[in-house]
Amino acid sequence: MTRLNVLLLIAVMATAMFLVHTQYRSRLLYTELDRANTEARRLEVDGDRLQVEKRAQATPLRVEKLAKEQLKMRTTTPAITQYVRPDGTVIPPIPAPAASAPARPASTNPSRRTG
């Protein structure tokens, strides 16, 4: 009977130790999960901030300003545009017609007669 009591005592102690160890590991894992969730929220907020910053940096006006100032680019016009054929030869530019004043049509207003 004494042996059985000692054996049961050892079994109860082993089970209690296993339970304590399991609870300890559970708390560690919960703490790690909470830290990971906090880090994920922080990264999500940081990612949202970077997306807003990216959109602000890529506005058409800003891109055009940087192209003009830093890259010394200019807006295309027919006068500076060169067209290239598939064989590599350049098509000469077509000169723009001279801007002349349009002819005014004669007045056809019937209420205005000269006598």
C-alpha positions, 0 to 999 in steps of 0.5 A: 500500500505504501508503494502505491501511495508513493507512486500516486504521489509521484504521478500527482507531482509530475502532473502538477509540474507539467500543468505549471510548465504548460501554463508558463509556456501558454503565458509566454506564447500569449505575450509573444502573440500580443507583441506580434499584434502590436508590431503588426498594427504599428507596421500597418500604420507606418505602411498607410503613412508611407502610402499617403506620402507616396501619393503626395510625392507622385502628384502630376504637378510635383512630377512636372516641377521636378522634371523641369527643375532637376532633369531640365525637361521641357514640354513637347511641341511640334517644332521640337518633335522628331519622328523616326521611321522603323528603318531609323531614318528621321522624318523631317518636321513639317513647318507650321503654317504662318498665323495670318488674320482670318478674313472678316466676312461682309456684314449680312445683317438685313436691319442695317442698310445704308442708303 
